Amino acid sequence: MERRTARNVPASKRRDVEKNGNQLPKELVLNLLVQGYPLEELLEFFPMFTLDQLMLLLDDEVIH
């Protein structure tokens, strides 16, 4: 298995990850919901986010 370090990742990619580090991964969450995962289980996958943040994401996606 290849070991990856921060030096192996281009600087521009690292900045994008750092800048977006606290954003809820919308596409992943929506795909998991479509597959039938309950909200409680998603909160276990993403413990750094609250139910309110998840609900705001869903409201935003449903409205648009």
SVG drawing of the C-alpha trace seen along z (x, -y; Angstrom):
<svg xmlns="http://www.w3.org/2000/svg" viewBox="-38 -28 45 30">
<polyline fill="none" stroke="black" stroke-width="0.4" points="0.0,0.0 1.4,-3.4 1.8,-5.9 0.7,-9.4 1.9,-12.4 1.1,-16.1 4.2,-16.5 2.7,-14.2 -0.4,-16.4 0.0,-19.5 -0.2,-22.8 -3.3,-24.0 -5.1,-20.8 -4.1,-21.2 -5.4,-24.7 -8.7,-23.6 -9.0,-20.9 -8.0,-23.3 -10.4,-26.0 -13.3,-23.6 -12.4,-21.4 -15.5,-22.3 -18.1,-22.1 -20.6,-19.3 -19.9,-17.0 -23.2,-17.6 -23.0,-15.0 -21.9,-12.3 -24.6,-13.0 -27.3,-13.1 -26.1,-9.9 -26.2,-8.2 -29.7,-9.4 -30.8,-8.1 -29.4,-4.7 -31.6,-4.7 -29.2,-5.7 -31.2,-7.3 -30.2,-10.8 -29.1,-9.4 -26.6,-7.1 -25.3,-10.0 -24.6,-12.0 -22.5,-9.1 -20.5,-9.2 -20.0,-13.0 -19.9,-13.7 -18.4,-17.1 -21.7,-18.3 -25.1,-18.9 -28.5,-17.8 -29.3,-21.5 -26.5,-21.7 -27.7,-18.5 -31.3,-19.8 -30.1,-23.1 -28.3,-21.2 -31.4,-19.2 -33.6,-22.3 -31.1,-24.0 -31.1,-21.0 -34.9,-20.6 -35.6,-24.3 -33.2,-24.4"/>
</svg>
